[in-house]
Amino acid sequence: MSWRFVTVTALFLTCLLTANVIAAKLVVIGGLVVPAGIVIFPLSYVIGDVLTEVWGYAVARRVIWLGFACNAVMVLAIWVGGELPPAPFWPGQGAYVEVLGSTPRILAASFLAYLAGEFANSFVLAKMKVATRGRWLWTRTIGSTIVGEGLDSAVFITLAFGGGLPWVVVAGMIGAQWAVKVLYEAAATPLTYAVVGWLKSREGVDRFDGDTDFNPIRL
């Protein structure tokens, strides 16, 4: 693969891992309480759109699983770091665990939401590209984000907080995250057009998934 593909993949992984690290902080945007990861996580969907639009679903599938593996390695390293005995003079052990540590429930919700959302996003975009014969890119990027980010938000919030918070609050959190992420994607549409057009011309590729096996676990 070219340096352009490697760069796009590296950006995808960076956005994913950064979002997971900073998600521990809750922020208020427009009166809505959302994790701080909202500032960068939707960008991983924008980059996922680029991967699927230019190189196709099969390539995007490998990158999605690579992101899953990298996230697992990061979580394991953070856990081991937290379990190691701190130096007697270092006062930050409590802060380390509070900010970087995650309960098994939160981790499971995060992993499942990531897989559901990313694969749904890539699948919908690939199918819509074939259906529209490559026209109207904006319909694919926004349409796939509505489905993918909706699944991601619903799966994560439900599994992470369902039963612990009133269901009306859970539904409100899902709706808030979903709305912010979709608006993020819509705002990034001009950038997506520019990047996709440049990559297609430079790479000389414009993959259509007419005969692709969409099994998500096939590597």
N, C-alpha and C positions, 0 to 999 in steps of 0.2 A: 504494500500500500504506500501511497505518496505521503510526503511530509504534511500535506494539507489534511489528509484523513487523520494522521496521527495527532495533529494539532486540535482538530475538532473533537476527537476522542478524549484528549487530555483535558480540554475545557469542560466537557461533559462530566468527567470524573471529578474535576476540581469543584464544579458547582454542587454536585451531589454531596461530596464529603464535607465541604464547607457548610452547606445548609444543615447537615446533620449535627455538626459541632455547635453551631450558634443557635440551634433550635431550642436550646434549654431556656433562653431568655424570651419572655413574653413582652410584646410591645403593643401599643395602641396606634392604629392607623385609621383615620377617619371615623373614630369612635368604635372601631372593631378591635377586639383582642385577638392577636394572632402571634404565632412563634416568629422570632427574628429571622428564622430561615426563609421567610417569605420574600426577603429582599433579593435572594439569589436562586432559591430552588426552582421557581418557574422558568428560569433561564435554562435549566437542564431539559425542560420540555421543548423550548425553542430549538436547542441544539439537537435534541432527539428528532424533531421535525426535519431538520436539515439532513441528518444522517439518513432517515428513511426516504426523503424526497430525492436525494442525490444518489445514494448508494443502494437503497432498497431495504426491505424488511429483514432479509437474512443477515445483512451486515449489522443493521441496528440491533437485531436480536443478540448477536455476539457481544456488542458493546454494552447492552443492558445487563447481560450476565457478568461481564467484566466489572461493571459498576457494583453489582451485588457482591461479588467476591472481594473487591477492594473495600467496600463498606464493612464486610465481615472481618477482614484483617484489621481494619482500624478499630472496630469495636473490641476485638480481642486484645489488641495492644493497649487500649485505654483501660480495659478491665485489669490486665496484668499489672499495668503501672499503678493502678489504684490499690491492688492487693499487696504490692511490695511495701515493706516497712519504710516509712518516711524518716529522713534524717532528724535527729532529736531537736535540732535548732530550726527546722523548717515548719512554719505555722500554717501552711496552706493545704494540709491533707483534707480538712473538712470541705473547703471550697472546691478542691479538685473533684471530690466525690459528688458534691452537690451539682456542679456544673457539667461535668463530663460523664458521670455515672448515670446509667439508665436501668430501670427495673426490667425484668424479663418480659413483662407484659408490654411495655413501651417498645422494646426492641422488636418483639414479634409483630406488633402492629405496624411498626415502621417498615420492616422487611416485606411483609405481605402487601402493604399499601404501595410500596415502590414497584414491586413486580406487577401487580394488577394495573396500576396506573400507566406505567411505561409501556407495557405490552399492548394495552388497549389503545393508547395514543398512537403507537406505531402501526398497529393493525388497521385502525380506522383511516389513518392518513394514506396508507398503501392502497386500501380498497377504494377510497375516494379518488385517488389519483387515476386508477384504472377506469373508474366510472366516468370521470370528467375528461378523460383522455389528456391529462396533464394540464388542463386549463384551470383558471381560477384558483391559484395557489392559496389565496386567503381563506377560501371556504374550507380547504383541507387543514390548514394550520389551526384555525379557530375551531372548526368542527371536531377535530381530533382532541384538542385541548379540553373542550367542554366535556367530552366523554372521559378522557384520561385523568384530568385533574379532578373531575367529579368523583370518579372511583377512588382515586388516591385519598382525597379528603374524607369521603364516606367511610372507607375501610379503616383508615388510621384513627380518626376521631371516635368511631364506634367501638373499635377493639381496645383503644387506649383508655377511653373515659366512660364507655357505656356501663351503666350500673352504678358508677361512682358519682355521677352528676345527674340532675334531672334531665329527662330525655328532650325537653324543650330547649334546654341549654345546649345539649349535644347537637341537636338539629341546627341551632343558631350558629354554632361554631363551624359546622360543616358548610353551611350556606355562606358564611363570611369568608372562609378560606377559599372556597370554590369561586366566589365572585371576584376576589382580589386576583387570583391566579389567572382567570380567564381575561380579565381586563389587562393584566400584565402582558399576556400573549397578544392581545389585540393591539396594544400599544407598540409591541415589538415587530409587528407585521412588515413595516417598511424595511427594517434591518434584515428580517428573514428573506425578503425578496432580493435584497442586494447581495447577501451572502450566498444564497442558493444560485442566483444567476452567475455570480463570479465563479463558484465552484464547478458548476456544470460546464462552463466554457473552458476553464483551466484543466479540469479532470477529463473532459471529453466523455462524460458518462451522465446518463439520465435514466435510471433504472425504473422499469415498470414491472410490478409484481403480478403479472397475469398468470404465471404458472408456478408461483412460490408455494412451498409448504409452510403454512402459518403455525405449525406446532411450536409453541413457545419454548419447549424444553429440548428441541432438537438443536444441537450446537454445530 
